[in-house]
Amino acid sequence: MKNNNHSHRYNGYLVSPSAYRLPDGWFAANLLLERSDAAQAASAAYTFHALDYFDTEMQALGHASTWARDWIDNRG
């Protein structure tokens, strides 16, 4: 993956999607979610590897970002 930073904030989380190029040319969509709760001085990090595989880096990054929004919105 190029050294572009695709991190952004969404509903209290720092969303950091990434793509990893595999030897066969596919790109794995990966994701790091970080949440800091200032009221409780607590933080949490969630890492997800190989959510799915794509032909291009941009497809992988887009999928990881969409997956992050869905996870954040539905985790309760």
N, CA, C and O atoms as a GROMACS GRO file, in nm:
protein
  304
    1MET      N    1   0.083  -0.118   0.000
    1MET     CA    2   0.000   0.000   0.000
    1MET      C    3   0.087   0.123   0.000
    1MET      O    4   0.195   0.125   0.059
    2LYS      N    5   0.041   0.225  -0.065
    2LYS     CA    6   0.110   0.354  -0.064
    2LYS      C    7   0.100   0.413   0.076
    2LYS      O    8   0.017   0.371   0.156
    3ASN      N    9   0.185   0.510   0.105
    3ASN     CA   10   0.184   0.572   0.236
    3ASN      C   11   0.082   0.682   0.247
    3ASN      O   12   0.109   0.785   0.309
    4ASN      N   13  -0.034   0.665   0.190
    4ASN     CA   14  -0.142   0.763   0.203
    4ASN      C   15  -0.217   0.735   0.332
    4ASN      O   16  -0.239   0.619   0.368
    5ASN      N   17  -0.256   0.840   0.400
    5ASN     CA   18  -0.332   0.825   0.524
    5ASN      C   19  -0.480   0.838   0.491
    5ASN      O   20  -0.525   0.945   0.448
    6HIS      N   21  -0.555   0.733   0.510
    6HIS     CA   22  -0.698   0.733   0.482
    6HIS      C   23  -0.780   0.736   0.610
    6HIS      O   24  -0.899   0.706   0.608
    7SER      N   25  -0.718   0.773   0.721
    7SER     CA   26  -0.787   0.778   0.849
    7SER      C   27  -0.886   0.893   0.853
    7SER      O   28  -0.862   1.000   0.797
    8HIS      N   29  -0.996   0.868   0.922
    8HIS     CA   30  -1.097   0.971   0.941
    8HIS      C   31  -1.176   0.939   1.068
    8HIS      O   32  -1.169   0.827   1.120
    9ARG      N   33  -1.250   1.035   1.116
    9ARG     CA   34  -1.332   1.015   1.236
    9ARG      C   35  -1.476   0.986   1.196
    9ARG      O   36  -1.528   1.043   1.100
   10TYR      N   37  -1.539   0.896   1.272
   10TYR     CA   38  -1.680   0.864   1.249
   10TYR      C   39  -1.742   0.825   1.382
   10TYR      O   40  -1.699   0.728   1.444
   11ASN      N   41  -1.843   0.898   1.426
   11ASN     CA   42  -1.920   0.870   1.548
   11ASN      C   43  -1.832   0.832   1.667
   11ASN      O   44  -1.858   0.733   1.735
   12GLY      N   45  -1.730   0.911   1.693
   12GLY     CA   46  -1.645   0.890   1.809
   12GLY      C   47  -1.529   0.794   1.788
   12GLY      O   48  -1.453   0.768   1.882
   13TYR      N   49  -1.514   0.740   1.669
   13TYR     CA   50  -1.405   0.647   1.639
   13TYR      C   51  -1.308   0.709   1.539
   13TYR      O   52  -1.348   0.786   1.451
   14LEU      N   53  -1.183   0.674   1.554
   14LEU     CA   54  -1.085   0.700   1.450
   14LEU      C   55  -1.085   0.575   1.362
   14LEU      O   56  -1.053   0.466   1.409
   15VAL      N   57  -1.120   0.592   1.235
   15VAL     CA   58  -1.131   0.482   1.140
   15VAL      C   59  -1.006   0.486   1.052
   15VAL      O   60  -0.981   0.585   0.984
   16SER      N   61  -0.929   0.378   1.053
   16SER     CA   62  -0.805   0.370   0.975
   16SER      C   63  -0.807   0.248   0.884
   16SER      O   64  -0.759   0.141   0.922
   17PRO      N   65  -0.864   0.262   0.764
   17PRO     CA   66  -0.864   0.151   0.670
   17PRO      C   67  -0.726   0.137   0.605
   17PRO      O   68  -0.653   0.235   0.591
   18SER      N   69  -0.692   0.016   0.566
   18SER     CA   70  -0.568  -0.006   0.493
   18SER      C   71  -0.586  -0.123   0.398
   18SER      O   72  -0.678  -0.204   0.413
   19ALA      N   73  -0.498  -0.130   0.302
   19ALA     CA   74  -0.501  -0.238   0.204
   19ALA      C   75  -0.362  -0.301   0.197
   19ALA      O   76  -0.261  -0.230   0.196
   20TYR      N   77  -0.358  -0.432   0.192
   20TYR     CA   78  -0.232  -0.503   0.186
   20TYR      C   79  -0.229  -0.584   0.057
   20TYR      O   80  -0.317  -0.667   0.032
   21ARG      N   81  -0.128  -0.560  -0.024
   21ARG     CA   82  -0.117  -0.633  -0.151
   21ARG      C   83  -0.058  -0.771  -0.125
   21ARG      O   84   0.049  -0.784  -0.066
   22LEU      N   85  -0.129  -0.872  -0.170
   22LEU     CA   86  -0.086  -1.010  -0.155
   22LEU      C   87   0.003  -1.052  -0.272
   22LEU      O   88   0.000  -0.988  -0.378
   23PRO      N   89   0.080  -1.157  -0.256
   23PRO     CA   90   0.168  -1.202  -0.365
   23PRO      C   91   0.094  -1.234  -0.496
   23PRO      O   92   0.152  -1.224  -0.604
   24ASP      N   93  -0.032  -1.272  -0.487
   24ASP     CA   94  -0.109  -1.306  -0.607
   24ASP      C   95  -0.171  -1.184  -0.674
   24ASP      O   96  -0.242  -1.197  -0.774
   25GLY      N   97  -0.146  -1.064  -0.619
   25GLY     CA   98  -0.195  -0.941  -0.680
   25GLY      C   99  -0.324  -0.887  -0.619
   25GLY      O  100  -0.359  -0.772  -0.644
   26TRP      N  101  -0.395  -0.966  -0.542
   26TRP     CA  102  -0.517  -0.920  -0.476
   26TRP      C  103  -0.479  -0.826  -0.361
   26TRP      O  104  -0.365  -0.827  -0.313
   27PHE      N  105  -0.576  -0.745  -0.317
   27PHE     CA  106  -0.558  -0.656  -0.203
   27PHE      C  107  -0.653  -0.698  -0.092
   27PHE      O  108  -0.773  -0.711  -0.113
   28ALA      N  109  -0.597  -0.719   0.027
   28ALA     CA  110  -0.678  -0.750   0.145
   28ALA      C  111  -0.720  -0.620   0.210
   28ALA      O  112  -0.639  -0.529   0.228
   29ALA      N  113  -0.848  -0.610   0.246
   29ALA     CA  114  -0.900  -0.493   0.316
   29ALA      C  115  -0.882  -0.514   0.466
   29ALA      O  116  -0.933  -0.611   0.522
   30ASN      N  117  -0.810  -0.423   0.531
   30ASN     CA  118  -0.786  -0.429   0.675
   30ASN      C  119  -0.839  -0.303   0.741
   30ASN      O  120  -0.864  -0.203   0.674
   31LEU      N  121  -0.856  -0.310   0.873
   31LEU     CA  122  -0.918  -0.198   0.942
   31LEU      C  123  -0.871  -0.190   1.086
   31LEU      O  124  -0.859  -0.292   1.154
   32LEU      N  125  -0.844  -0.068   1.132
   32LEU     CA  126  -0.817  -0.040   1.272
   32LEU      C  127  -0.919   0.065   1.316
   32LEU      O  128  -0.932   0.171   1.255
   33LEU      N  129  -0.990   0.035   1.424
   33LEU     CA  130  -1.084   0.129   1.485
   33LEU      C  131  -1.034   0.163   1.624
   33LEU      O  132  -0.998   0.074   1.701
   34GLU      N  133  -1.031   0.291   1.657
   34GLU     CA  134  -0.989   0.335   1.789
   34GLU      C  135  -1.092   0.431   1.845
   34GLU      O  136  -1.137   0.523   1.777
   35ARG      N  137  -1.128   0.407   1.971
   35ARG     CA  138  -1.224   0.496   2.037
   35ARG      C  139  -1.165   0.541   2.170
   35ARG      O  140  -1.117   0.459   2.248
   36SER      N  141  -1.170   0.669   2.193
   36SER     CA  142  -1.129   0.726   2.321
   36SER      C  143  -1.251   0.788   2.386
   36SER      O  144  -1.320   0.868   2.324
   37ASP      N  145  -1.276   0.750   2.507
   37ASP     CA  146  -1.390   0.804   2.582
   37ASP      C  147  -1.334   0.899   2.688
   37ASP      O  148  -1.290   0.855   2.794
   38ALA      N  149  -1.337   1.027   2.658
   38ALA     CA  150  -1.279   1.126   2.749
   38ALA      C  151  -1.349   1.128   2.883
   38ALA      O  152  -1.286   1.154   2.985
   39ALA      N  153  -1.479   1.099   2.886
   39ALA     CA  154  -1.554   1.102   3.012
   39ALA      C  155  -1.505   0.993   3.107
   39ALA      O  156  -1.508   1.012   3.228
   40GLN      N  157  -1.460   0.881   3.053
   40GLN     CA  158  -1.415   0.770   3.138
   40GLN      C  159  -1.265   0.747   3.129
   40GLN      O  160  -1.212   0.655   3.192
   41ALA      N  161  -1.195   0.828   3.051
   41ALA     CA  162  -1.050   0.814   3.032
   41ALA      C  163  -1.015   0.674   2.985
   41ALA      O  164  -0.907   0.623   3.016
   42ALA      N  165  -1.104   0.612   2.911
   42ALA     CA  166  -1.080   0.477   2.861
   42ALA      C  167  -1.067   0.482   2.709
   42ALA      O  168  -1.123   0.569   2.643
   43SER      N  169  -0.993   0.388   2.657
   43SER     CA  170  -0.982   0.378   2.513
   43SER      C  171  -0.991   0.231   2.472
   43SER      O  172  -0.964   0.141   2.552
   44ALA      N  173  -1.028   0.210   2.348
   44ALA     CA  174  -1.039   0.074   2.297
   44ALA      C  175  -0.992   0.075   2.153
   44ALA      O  176  -1.013   0.171   2.080
   45ALA      N  177  -0.928  -0.034   2.112
   45ALA     CA  178  -0.885  -0.049   1.974
   45ALA      C  179  -0.933  -0.184   1.924
   45ALA      O  180  -0.926  -0.285   1.994
   46TYR      N  181  -0.980  -0.184   1.803
   46TYR     CA  182  -1.029  -0.306   1.738
   46TYR      C  183  -0.957  -0.319   1.603
   46TYR      O  184  -0.955  -0.224   1.524
   47THR      N  185  -0.900  -0.434   1.578
   47THR     CA  186  -0.828  -0.458   1.453
   47THR      C  187  -0.897  -0.571   1.377
   47THR      O  188  -0.929  -0.675   1.435
   48PHE      N  189  -0.919  -0.549   1.249
   48PHE     CA  190  -0.982  -0.649   1.162
   48PHE      C  191  -0.891  -0.670   1.041
   48PHE      O  192  -0.856  -0.575   0.971
   49HIS      N  193  -0.855  -0.795   1.017
   49HIS     CA  194  -0.767  -0.828   0.905
   49HIS      C  195  -0.843  -0.905   0.798
   49HIS      O  196  -0.931  -0.985   0.829
   50ALA      N  197  -0.809  -0.880   0.674
   50ALA     CA  198  -0.862  -0.954   0.558
   50ALA      C  199  -1.015  -0.963   0.563
   50ALA      O  200  -1.072  -1.072   0.561
   51LEU      N  201  -1.079  -0.846   0.571
   51LEU     CA  202  -1.226  -0.842   0.569
   51LEU      C  203  -1.279  -0.902   0.440
   51LEU      O  204  -1.384  -0.967   0.438
   52ASP      N  205  -1.207  -0.880   0.331
   52ASP     CA  206  -1.239  -0.936   0.200
   52ASP      C  207  -1.121  -0.904   0.108
   52ASP      O  208  -1.026  -0.838   0.150
   53TYR      N  209  -1.128  -0.951  -0.015
   53TYR     CA  210  -1.017  -0.935  -0.110
   53TYR      C  211  -1.067  -0.866  -0.237
   53TYR      O  212  -1.178  -0.891  -0.282
   54PHE      N  213  -0.981  -0.778  -0.294
   54PHE     CA  214  -1.023  -0.695  -0.406
   54PHE      C  215  -0.915  -0.684  -0.512
   54PHE      O  216  -0.797  -0.709  -0.487
   55ASP      N  217  -0.959  -0.646  -0.632
   55ASP     CA  218  -0.868  -0.627  -0.744
   55ASP      C  219  -0.778  -0.505  -0.727
   55ASP      O  220  -0.663  -0.505  -0.772
   56THR      N  221  -0.830  -0.400  -0.661
   56THR     CA  222  -0.754  -0.275  -0.649
   56THR      C  223  -0.746  -0.230  -0.503
   56THR      O  224  -0.827  -0.267  -0.419
   57GLU      N  225  -0.645  -0.150  -0.478
   57GLU     CA  226  -0.625  -0.092  -0.345
   57GLU      C  227  -0.745  -0.004  -0.306
   57GLU      O  228  -0.791  -0.009  -0.192
   58MET      N  229  -0.794   0.076  -0.399
   58MET     CA  230  -0.905   0.166  -0.369
   58MET      C  231  -1.033   0.090  -0.335
   58MET      O  232  -1.108   0.132  -0.247
   59GLN      N  233  -1.058  -0.022  -0.402
   59GLN     CA  234  -1.174  -0.105  -0.368
   59GLN      C  235  -1.161  -0.158  -0.225
   59GLN      O  236  -1.258  -0.158  -0.149
   60ALA      N  237  -1.042  -0.203  -0.189
   60ALA     CA  238  -1.018  -0.256  -0.055
   60ALA      C  239  -1.037  -0.147   0.051
   60ALA      O  240  -1.100  -0.170   0.154
   61LEU      N  241  -0.984  -0.029   0.025
   61LEU     CA  242  -0.998   0.082   0.120
   61LEU      C  243  -1.144   0.123   0.134
   61LEU      O  244  -1.191   0.149   0.245
   62GLY      N  245  -1.215   0.130   0.024
   62GLY     CA  246  -1.357   0.166   0.028
   62GLY      C  247  -1.439   0.065   0.105
   62GLY      O  248  -1.527   0.102   0.183
   63HIS      N  249  -1.410  -0.062   0.084
   63HIS     CA  250  -1.482  -0.167   0.157
   63HIS      C  251  -1.455  -0.158   0.307
   63HIS      O  252  -1.548  -0.168   0.388
   64ALA      N  253  -1.329  -0.139   0.344
   64ALA     CA  254  -1.295  -0.129   0.486
   64ALA      C  255  -1.365  -0.009   0.551
   64ALA      O  256  -1.411  -0.020   0.664
   65SER      N  257  -1.373   0.103   0.481
   65SER     CA  258  -1.441   0.222   0.535
   65SER      C  259  -1.591   0.198   0.552
   65SER      O  260  -1.649   0.235   0.653
   66THR      N  261  -1.652   0.136   0.452
   66THR     CA  262  -1.796   0.105   0.461
   66THR      C  263  -1.822   0.004   0.572
   66THR      O  264  -1.917   0.019   0.649
   67TRP      N  265  -1.738  -0.098   0.581
   67TRP     CA  266  -1.751  -0.200   0.684
   67TRP      C  267  -1.740  -0.136   0.822
   67TRP      O  268  -1.814  -0.173   0.914
   68ALA      N  269  -1.648  -0.039   0.838
   68ALA     CA  270  -1.632   0.031   0.965
   68ALA      C  271  -1.759   0.105   1.005
   68ALA      O  272  -1.804   0.095   1.119
   69ARG      N  273  -1.818   0.179   0.911
   69ARG     CA  274  -1.942   0.253   0.941
   69ARG      C  275  -2.052   0.156   0.983
   69ARG      O  276  -2.124   0.182   1.080
   70ASP      N  277  -2.066   0.046   0.912
   70ASP     CA  278  -2.169  -0.052   0.947
   70ASP      C  279  -2.144  -0.111   1.086
   70ASP      O  280  -2.237  -0.126   1.165
   71TRP      N  281  -2.020  -0.145   1.116
   71TRP     CA  282  -1.985  -0.203   1.246
   71TRP      C  283  -2.014  -0.104   1.358
   71TRP      O  284  -2.074  -0.140   1.459
   72ILE      N  285  -1.974   0.021   1.341
   72ILE     CA  286  -1.996   0.125   1.443
   72ILE      C  287  -2.146   0.149   1.461
   72ILE      O  288  -2.194   0.158   1.574
   73ASP      N  289  -2.220   0.159   1.352
   73ASP     CA  290  -2.365   0.187   1.361
   73ASP      C  291  -2.444   0.072   1.422
   73ASP      O  292  -2.548   0.096   1.483
   74ASN      N  293  -2.396  -0.051   1.408
   74ASN     CA  294  -2.474  -0.167   1.451
   74ASN      C  295  -2.421  -0.238   1.575
   74ASN      O  296  -2.479  -0.338   1.618
   75ARG      N  297  -2.316  -0.191   1.632
   75ARG     CA  298  -2.260  -0.267   1.745
   75ARG      C  299  -2.334  -0.243   1.875
   75ARG      O  300  -2.305  -0.308   1.976
   76GLY      N  301  -2.428  -0.151   1.875
   76GLY     CA  302  -2.514  -0.138   1.990
   76GLY      C  303  -2.482  -0.030   2.081
   76GLY      O  304  -2.551  -0.012   2.182
   0.00000   0.00000   0.00000
